Amino acid sequence: MKELVIILIIAHKAELSEFEKASLAQCYKILRKYKIKLVCPEGLDVSDYKEVNPQAEFEFIDPKWQATYAMFNRLKIEPFLYRKFRKYKFILFYELDAWVFRDELEEWCKKEYDYIGAPWFKGFHRAGPDSEFVGIGNGGFSLRRIKTYLRSSYRFSYILKPAFLFREYKKAPSVDKFFKLLADLTFRNNTFFLFNDFKGNEDFFWMRIVARDFPGFRIPSVEEALRFAIETNPSTFIKSDKDLPFGCHAFLKYEPSFWEKYIPALKKNS
């Protein structure tokens, strides 16, 4: 029988800011009944993390995975982490610019979605209060069904569709472009992890490509996702305490003055 959920905090640096320490402490405080692991590069000094929680548990991995932001994205695209924690049904990824307000984790797992994260709106990081909804959602505070991610990693689907690739080639054909087209139609430009050369953000890969191409990939409506997490324009969606979601992401980036009421660390440092 699989265990329900593990919380993974991917940590790449030795020194934490006061806000990151507060985020980590909040995670341990609210979600203490679940397994929480810090995923760190081998050799990292973890003193700051132990300062927050002396009983913190660590999973040390090859430093290559956190050497660059591009490799961090690969870490959450390739099967590596999902295989490592396949004894669980779900992973909650919790980055240290997230904040959890109350324990609803088990209830969200029971909804059996493959992915839940804060909704995206047109303009993404530049989205305004009236921006159009464009999809679910941000990966920094997100819940994922491990079985679905492993299954999807071993399935084939084109990222850029062949019709688009041929149109682009025909605009200015050349020998170099022909070989690039050939590569994109064979051993690159697809979702099968061994041939996957996607270089963008991992949450965009899962939500815009895998969810597009694999029927049955279950995600919530925007209304339900907003009850799970909020990132941009929090004051647009939270009019009273009853509108507060399970958690939020990037509270320092988007309206920190609004979040002061709900995140004591912000008020303390204002």
BALOBA-1460 file (C-alpha; in Angstrom, 3 decimals):
// residues 270
<rec num="1" residu="m" x="0.000" y="0.000" z="0.000"/>
<rec num="2" residu="k" x="1.418" y="3.364" z="-1.036"/>
<rec num="3" residu="e" x="1.758" y="6.137" z="1.518"/>
<rec num="4" residu="l" x="-0.326" y="9.194" z="0.728"/>
<rec num="5" residu="v" x="2.020" y="12.153" z="0.305"/>
<rec num="6" residu="i" x="5.525" y="13.472" z="0.836"/>
<rec num="7" residu="i" x="6.515" y="17.139" z="0.959"/>
<rec num="8" residu="l" x="9.712" y="17.939" z="-0.943"/>
<rec num="9" residu="i" x="11.598" y="21.177" z="-0.416"/>
<rec num="10" residu="i" x="14.315" y="21.507" z="-3.050"/>
<rec num="11" residu="a" x="17.168" y="23.371" z="-1.378"/>
<rec num="12" residu="h" x="20.232" y="24.584" z="-3.255"/>
<rec num="13" residu="k" x="21.998" y="27.094" z="-1.006"/>
<rec num="14" residu="a" x="23.569" y="27.075" z="2.445"/>
<rec num="15" residu="e" x="22.454" y="30.490" z="3.682"/>
<rec num="16" residu="l" x="18.748" y="31.194" z="4.059"/>
<rec num="17" residu="s" x="17.132" y="34.609" z="4.294"/>
<rec num="18" residu="e" x="14.902" y="35.363" z="7.260"/>
<rec num="19" residu="f" x="11.854" y="34.990" z="5.000"/>
<rec num="20" residu="e" x="13.023" y="31.582" z="3.768"/>
<rec num="21" residu="k" x="13.580" y="30.464" z="7.357"/>
<rec num="22" residu="a" x="10.077" y="31.665" z="8.235"/>
<rec num="23" residu="s" x="8.604" y="29.802" z="5.235"/>
<rec num="24" residu="l" x="10.417" y="26.626" z="6.242"/>
<rec num="25" residu="a" x="9.310" y="26.954" z="9.874"/>
<rec num="26" residu="q" x="5.714" y="27.472" z="8.737"/>
<rec num="27" residu="c" x="5.855" y="24.319" z="6.636"/>
<rec num="28" residu="y" x="7.042" y="22.275" z="9.618"/>
<rec num="29" residu="k" x="4.486" y="23.896" z="11.910"/>
<rec num="30" residu="i" x="1.390" y="23.421" z="9.733"/>
<rec num="31" residu="l" x="2.286" y="20.213" z="7.893"/>
<rec num="32" residu="r" x="4.234" y="18.436" z="10.629"/>
<rec num="33" residu="k" x="2.145" y="15.244" z="10.494"/>
<rec num="34" residu="y" x="3.426" y="14.473" z="6.964"/>
<rec num="35" residu="k" x="6.850" y="13.316" z="5.814"/>
<rec num="36" residu="i" x="8.932" y="16.379" z="4.867"/>
<rec num="37" residu="k" x="12.289" y="16.057" z="3.123"/>
<rec num="38" residu="l" x="14.784" y="18.674" z="2.032"/>
<rec num="39" residu="v" x="16.338" y="17.686" z="-1.306"/>
<rec num="40" residu="c" x="19.888" y="19.060" z="-1.287"/>
<rec num="41" residu="p" x="23.051" y="18.745" z="-3.350"/>
<rec num="42" residu="e" x="25.654" y="16.462" z="-1.815"/>
<rec num="43" residu="g" x="28.102" y="18.434" z="0.313"/>
<rec num="44" residu="l" x="25.750" y="21.323" z="1.087"/>
<rec num="45" residu="d" x="26.136" y="22.892" z="4.531"/>
<rec num="46" residu="v" x="22.658" y="22.382" z="6.012"/>
<rec num="47" residu="s" x="23.219" y="24.245" z="9.290"/>
<rec num="48" residu="d" x="20.606" y="26.923" z="8.509"/>
<rec num="49" residu="y" x="17.983" y="24.265" z="7.867"/>
<rec num="50" residu="k" x="18.801" y="22.439" z="11.097"/>
<rec num="51" residu="e" x="18.594" y="25.753" z="12.918"/>
<rec num="52" residu="v" x="14.922" y="25.915" z="11.886"/>
<rec num="53" residu="n" x="14.297" y="22.239" z="12.656"/>
<rec num="54" residu="p" x="17.016" y="20.125" z="14.292"/>
<rec num="55" residu="q" x="15.102" y="16.975" z="13.252"/>
<rec num="56" residu="a" x="14.965" y="17.964" z="9.567"/>
<rec num="57" residu="e" x="15.391" y="15.073" z="7.128"/>
<rec num="58" residu="f" x="17.551" y="15.400" z="4.029"/>
<rec num="59" residu="e" x="17.812" y="13.641" z="0.694"/>
<rec num="60" residu="f" x="21.221" y="14.378" z="-0.822"/>
<rec num="61" residu="i" x="21.478" y="14.151" z="-4.613"/>
<rec num="62" residu="d" x="24.082" y="14.806" z="-7.305"/>
<rec num="63" residu="p" x="24.940" y="18.549" z="-7.275"/>
<rec num="64" residu="k" x="24.411" y="18.714" z="-11.058"/>
<rec num="65" residu="w" x="20.651" y="18.839" z="-10.524"/>
<rec num="66" residu="q" x="20.823" y="22.172" z="-8.721"/>
<rec num="67" residu="a" x="23.880" y="23.672" z="-10.403"/>
<rec num="68" residu="t" x="21.783" y="25.888" z="-12.706"/>
<rec num="69" residu="y" x="18.161" y="26.963" z="-13.029"/>
<rec num="70" residu="a" x="17.933" y="24.934" z="-16.247"/>
<rec num="71" residu="m" x="18.992" y="21.784" z="-14.381"/>
<rec num="72" residu="f" x="16.512" y="22.560" z="-11.592"/>
<rec num="73" residu="n" x="13.805" y="22.483" z="-14.250"/>
<rec num="74" residu="r" x="15.157" y="19.193" z="-15.635"/>
<rec num="75" residu="l" x="15.020" y="17.739" z="-12.115"/>
<rec num="76" residu="k" x="11.245" y="18.231" z="-12.043"/>
<rec num="77" residu="i" x="10.724" y="17.059" z="-15.639"/>
<rec num="78" residu="e" x="12.749" y="13.833" z="-15.662"/>
<rec num="79" residu="p" x="11.585" y="10.712" z="-13.771"/>
<rec num="80" residu="f" x="14.452" y="10.873" z="-11.242"/>
<rec num="81" residu="l" x="12.599" y="12.383" z="-8.253"/>
<rec num="82" residu="y" x="9.283" y="10.738" z="-9.083"/>
<rec num="83" residu="r" x="10.958" y="7.310" z="-9.164"/>
<rec num="84" residu="k" x="12.864" y="7.989" z="-5.950"/>
<rec num="85" residu="f" x="9.636" y="8.735" z="-4.055"/>
<rec num="86" residu="r" x="7.284" y="6.334" z="-5.827"/>
<rec num="87" residu="k" x="6.283" y="4.710" z="-2.518"/>
<rec num="88" residu="y" x="4.038" y="7.789" z="-2.128"/>
<rec num="89" residu="k" x="0.955" y="8.649" z="-4.175"/>
<rec num="90" residu="f" x="1.615" y="12.408" z="-4.239"/>
<rec num="91" residu="i" x="4.401" y="14.960" z="-3.925"/>
<rec num="92" residu="l" x="3.771" y="18.441" z="-2.600"/>
<rec num="93" residu="f" x="6.565" y="20.660" z="-3.904"/>
<rec num="94" residu="y" x="7.100" y="23.493" z="-1.457"/>
<rec num="95" residu="e" x="9.657" y="26.147" z="-2.401"/>
<rec num="96" residu="l" x="10.846" y="28.552" z="0.267"/>
<rec num="97" residu="d" x="9.015" y="31.496" z="-1.245"/>
<rec num="98" residu="a" x="5.732" y="29.710" z="-0.461"/>
<rec num="99" residu="w" x="3.517" y="29.909" z="2.609"/>
<rec num="100" residu="v" x="0.951" y="27.409" z="3.862"/>
<rec num="101" residu="f" x="-1.915" y="28.780" z="5.947"/>
<rec num="102" residu="r" x="-3.593" y="25.631" z="7.274"/>
<rec num="103" residu="d" x="-3.475" y="21.877" z="6.824"/>
<rec num="104" residu="e" x="-5.706" y="20.856" z="3.926"/>
<rec num="105" residu="l" x="-3.159" y="18.566" z="2.297"/>
<rec num="106" residu="e" x="-4.973" y="15.289" z="2.825"/>
<rec num="107" residu="e" x="-8.226" y="16.760" z="1.492"/>
<rec num="108" residu="w" x="-6.480" y="17.958" z="-1.682"/>
<rec num="109" residu="c" x="-4.854" y="14.565" z="-2.202"/>
<rec num="110" residu="k" x="-8.251" y="12.882" z="-1.941"/>
<rec num="111" residu="k" x="-9.479" y="14.938" z="-4.900"/>
<rec num="112" residu="e" x="-7.202" y="12.753" z="-7.049"/>
<rec num="113" residu="y" x="-5.995" y="15.486" z="-9.395"/>
<rec num="114" residu="d" x="-2.779" y="14.879" z="-11.303"/>
<rec num="115" residu="y" x="-1.593" y="18.444" z="-10.766"/>
<rec num="116" residu="i" x="-2.738" y="21.422" z="-8.715"/>
<rec num="117" residu="g" x="-0.994" y="24.785" z="-8.560"/>
<rec num="118" residu="a" x="-1.810" y="28.474" z="-8.458"/>
<rec num="119" residu="p" x="-3.601" y="29.587" z="-11.665"/>
<rec num="120" residu="w" x="-1.838" y="31.477" z="-14.436"/>
<rec num="121" residu="f" x="-3.240" y="34.585" z="-16.081"/>
<rec num="122" residu="k" x="-2.412" y="36.289" z="-19.363"/>
<rec num="123" residu="g" x="0.864" y="38.132" z="-18.966"/>
<rec num="124" residu="f" x="1.985" y="35.575" z="-16.370"/>
<rec num="125" residu="h" x="4.311" y="37.504" z="-14.012"/>
<rec num="126" residu="r" x="2.981" y="40.759" z="-15.431"/>
<rec num="127" residu="a" x="-0.661" y="39.752" z="-15.092"/>
<rec num="128" residu="g" x="-3.026" y="42.468" z="-13.900"/>
<rec num="129" residu="p" x="-6.253" y="42.198" z="-11.872"/>
<rec num="130" residu="d" x="-8.347" y="41.866" z="-15.049"/>
<rec num="131" residu="s" x="-6.042" y="39.487" z="-16.917"/>
<rec num="132" residu="e" x="-7.609" y="36.488" z="-18.627"/>
<rec num="133" residu="f" x="-7.120" y="33.039" z="-17.100"/>
<rec num="134" residu="v" x="-4.773" y="30.903" z="-19.209"/>
<rec num="135" residu="g" x="-4.142" y="27.734" z="-17.191"/>
<rec num="136" residu="i" x="-3.182" y="25.842" z="-14.068"/>
<rec num="137" residu="g" x="-0.474" y="26.602" z="-12.684"/>
<rec num="138" residu="n" x="2.632" y="27.517" z="-10.844"/>
<rec num="139" residu="g" x="5.000" y="24.756" z="-9.720"/>
<rec num="140" residu="g" x="6.570" y="26.433" z="-6.676"/>
<rec num="141" residu="f" x="3.718" y="25.277" z="-4.455"/>
<rec num="142" residu="s" x="2.126" y="22.369" z="-6.286"/>
<rec num="143" residu="l" x="0.664" y="18.934" z="-5.658"/>
<rec num="144" residu="r" x="1.424" y="16.156" z="-8.168"/>
<rec num="145" residu="r" x="0.332" y="12.545" z="-8.559"/>
<rec num="146" residu="i" x="3.543" y="10.535" z="-8.900"/>
<rec num="147" residu="k" x="2.096" y="7.651" z="-10.947"/>
<rec num="148" residu="t" x="0.866" y="10.057" z="-13.624"/>
<rec num="149" residu="y" x="4.220" y="11.821" z="-13.854"/>
<rec num="150" residu="l" x="6.116" y="8.573" z="-14.258"/>
<rec num="151" residu="r" x="3.692" y="7.299" z="-16.874"/>
<rec num="152" residu="s" x="3.847" y="10.575" z="-18.804"/>
<rec num="153" residu="s" x="7.669" y="10.613" z="-18.757"/>
<rec num="154" residu="y" x="7.749" y="7.351" z="-20.716"/>
<rec num="155" residu="r" x="5.166" y="8.374" z="-23.311"/>
<rec num="156" residu="f" x="5.839" y="9.980" z="-26.679"/>
<rec num="157" residu="s" x="4.241" y="13.174" z="-27.908"/>
<rec num="158" residu="y" x="5.703" y="16.005" z="-29.973"/>
<rec num="159" residu="i" x="6.296" y="19.255" z="-28.097"/>
<rec num="160" residu="l" x="6.304" y="21.358" z="-31.284"/>
<rec num="161" residu="k" x="3.959" y="19.635" z="-33.717"/>
<rec num="162" residu="p" x="5.311" y="18.349" z="-37.084"/>
<rec num="163" residu="a" x="3.011" y="20.650" z="-39.095"/>
<rec num="164" residu="f" x="4.512" y="23.682" z="-37.332"/>
<rec num="165" residu="l" x="8.065" y="22.378" z="-37.832"/>
<rec num="166" residu="f" x="7.520" y="21.870" z="-41.571"/>
<rec num="167" residu="r" x="6.029" y="25.355" z="-41.946"/>
<rec num="168" residu="e" x="9.032" y="26.898" z="-40.217"/>
<rec num="169" residu="y" x="11.448" y="24.904" z="-42.361"/>
<rec num="170" residu="k" x="9.742" y="25.908" z="-45.610"/>
<rec num="171" residu="k" x="10.108" y="29.610" z="-44.781"/>
<rec num="172" residu="a" x="13.884" y="29.420" z="-45.331"/>
<rec num="173" residu="p" x="15.073" y="25.873" z="-46.120"/>
<rec num="174" residu="s" x="18.762" y="25.039" z="-45.749"/>
<rec num="175" residu="v" x="20.953" y="22.029" z="-45.047"/>
<rec num="176" residu="d" x="21.383" y="23.035" z="-41.393"/>
<rec num="177" residu="k" x="17.657" y="23.556" z="-40.947"/>
<rec num="178" residu="f" x="16.953" y="20.213" z="-42.616"/>
<rec num="179" residu="f" x="19.086" y="18.357" z="-40.082"/>
<rec num="180" residu="k" x="17.494" y="20.317" z="-37.244"/>
<rec num="181" residu="l" x="14.057" y="19.361" z="-38.605"/>
<rec num="182" residu="l" x="15.146" y="15.731" z="-38.789"/>
<rec num="183" residu="a" x="16.356" y="15.842" z="-35.175"/>
<rec num="184" residu="d" x="13.121" y="17.474" z="-34.005"/>
<rec num="185" residu="l" x="11.099" y="14.762" z="-35.714"/>
<rec num="186" residu="t" x="13.102" y="11.893" z="-34.211"/>
<rec num="187" residu="f" x="15.319" y="12.122" z="-31.134"/>
<rec num="188" residu="r" x="14.462" y="15.629" z="-29.848"/>
<rec num="189" residu="n" x="11.341" y="17.710" z="-29.301"/>
<rec num="190" residu="n" x="9.187" y="15.115" z="-27.554"/>
<rec num="191" residu="t" x="7.939" y="14.201" z="-24.106"/>
<rec num="192" residu="f" x="9.754" y="10.847" z="-23.761"/>
<rec num="193" residu="f" x="12.342" y="11.740" z="-21.137"/>
<rec num="194" residu="l" x="15.382" y="10.236" z="-22.900"/>
<rec num="195" residu="f" x="14.712" y="12.416" z="-25.965"/>
<rec num="196" residu="n" x="13.195" y="15.407" z="-24.210"/>
<rec num="197" residu="d" x="15.188" y="18.604" z="-24.784"/>
<rec num="198" residu="f" x="12.605" y="21.044" z="-23.401"/>
<rec num="199" residu="k" x="14.467" y="24.085" z="-22.053"/>
<rec num="200" residu="g" x="11.663" y="26.107" z="-20.520"/>
<rec num="201" residu="n" x="10.069" y="26.115" z="-17.079"/>
<rec num="202" residu="e" x="9.048" y="22.694" z="-15.864"/>
<rec num="203" residu="d" x="5.555" y="23.753" z="-14.791"/>
<rec num="204" residu="f" x="4.935" y="25.080" z="-18.318"/>
<rec num="205" residu="f" x="6.021" y="21.717" z="-19.719"/>
<rec num="206" residu="w" x="3.567" y="19.771" z="-17.588"/>
<rec num="207" residu="m" x="0.630" y="22.146" z="-17.854"/>
<rec num="208" residu="r" x="0.908" y="23.330" z="-21.462"/>
<rec num="209" residu="i" x="2.306" y="20.241" z="-23.177"/>
<rec num="210" residu="v" x="1.613" y="17.078" z="-21.195"/>
<rec num="211" residu="a" x="-1.864" y="18.212" z="-20.116"/>
<rec num="212" residu="r" x="-2.558" y="19.186" z="-23.757"/>
<rec num="213" residu="d" x="-1.484" y="15.889" z="-25.303"/>
<rec num="214" residu="f" x="-2.429" y="13.232" z="-22.779"/>
<rec num="215" residu="p" x="-6.190" y="12.873" z="-22.269"/>
<rec num="216" residu="g" x="-7.093" y="12.028" z="-18.712"/>
<rec num="217" residu="f" x="-4.479" y="14.311" z="-17.148"/>
<rec num="218" residu="r" x="-6.727" y="15.707" z="-14.423"/>
<rec num="219" residu="i" x="-6.450" y="19.321" z="-13.293"/>
<rec num="220" residu="p" x="-8.948" y="21.461" z="-11.358"/>
<rec num="221" residu="s" x="-10.991" y="24.408" z="-12.557"/>
<rec num="222" residu="v" x="-9.570" y="27.889" z="-12.018"/>
<rec num="223" residu="e" x="-12.044" y="28.448" z="-9.162"/>
<rec num="224" residu="e" x="-10.864" y="25.330" z="-7.372"/>
<rec num="225" residu="a" x="-7.202" y="26.037" z="-8.064"/>
<rec num="226" residu="l" x="-7.618" y="29.461" z="-6.444"/>
<rec num="227" residu="r" x="-8.691" y="27.680" z="-3.271"/>
<rec num="228" residu="f" x="-5.508" y="25.634" z="-3.403"/>
<rec num="229" residu="a" x="-3.024" y="28.458" z="-4.024"/>
<rec num="230" residu="i" x="-2.665" y="32.040" z="-5.231"/>
<rec num="231" residu="e" x="0.381" y="33.717" z="-6.730"/>
<rec num="232" residu="t" x="-0.298" y="36.929" z="-8.702"/>
<rec num="233" residu="n" x="-2.799" y="39.624" z="-7.668"/>
<rec num="234" residu="p" x="-3.799" y="38.140" z="-4.295"/>
<rec num="235" residu="s" x="-5.879" y="41.193" z="-3.351"/>
<rec num="236" residu="t" x="-8.096" y="40.518" z="-6.381"/>
<rec num="237" residu="f" x="-9.132" y="37.123" z="-5.072"/>
<rec num="238" residu="i" x="-8.940" y="37.501" z="-1.290"/>
<rec num="239" residu="k" x="-11.564" y="39.893" z="0.030"/>
<rec num="240" residu="s" x="-11.867" y="38.383" z="3.502"/>
<rec num="241" residu="d" x="-10.289" y="35.683" z="5.637"/>
<rec num="242" residu="k" x="-12.682" y="33.067" z="4.260"/>
<rec num="243" residu="d" x="-11.115" y="33.500" z="0.788"/>
<rec num="244" residu="l" x="-7.662" y="32.519" z="2.039"/>
<rec num="245" residu="p" x="-6.347" y="29.505" z="0.071"/>
<rec num="246" residu="f" x="-4.446" y="26.485" z="1.362"/>
<rec num="247" residu="g" x="-1.194" y="28.249" z="0.453"/>
<rec num="248" residu="c" x="0.445" y="30.911" z="-1.685"/>
<rec num="249" residu="h" x="3.595" y="31.344" z="-3.726"/>
<rec num="250" residu="a" x="5.992" y="34.280" z="-4.216"/>
<rec num="251" residu="f" x="4.554" y="36.327" z="-1.356"/>
<rec num="252" residu="l" x="7.564" y="38.664" z="-1.436"/>
<rec num="253" residu="k" x="7.129" y="39.337" z="-5.150"/>
<rec num="254" residu="y" x="3.389" y="39.922" z="-5.453"/>
<rec num="255" residu="e" x="1.791" y="42.454" z="-3.104"/>
<rec num="256" residu="p" x="3.831" y="41.749" z="0.047"/>
<rec num="257" residu="s" x="2.014" y="44.617" z="1.786"/>
<rec num="258" residu="f" x="-1.262" y="42.768" z="1.207"/>
<rec num="259" residu="w" x="0.153" y="39.523" z="2.626"/>
<rec num="260" residu="e" x="1.364" y="41.241" z="5.819"/>
<rec num="261" residu="k" x="-2.020" y="40.610" z="7.405"/>
<rec num="262" residu="y" x="-1.631" y="36.850" z="6.910"/>
<rec num="263" residu="i" x="2.134" y="36.251" z="7.011"/>
<rec num="264" residu="p" x="3.644" y="37.419" z="10.316"/>
<rec num="265" residu="a" x="7.203" y="37.340" z="8.950"/>
<rec num="266" residu="l" x="6.347" y="40.149" z="6.549"/>
<rec num="267" residu="k" x="4.855" y="42.375" z="9.227"/>
<rec num="268" residu="k" x="7.765" y="41.739" z="11.518"/>
<rec num="269" residu="n" x="10.258" y="42.884" z="8.860"/>
<rec num="270" residu="s" x="8.265" y="45.839" z="7.474"/>
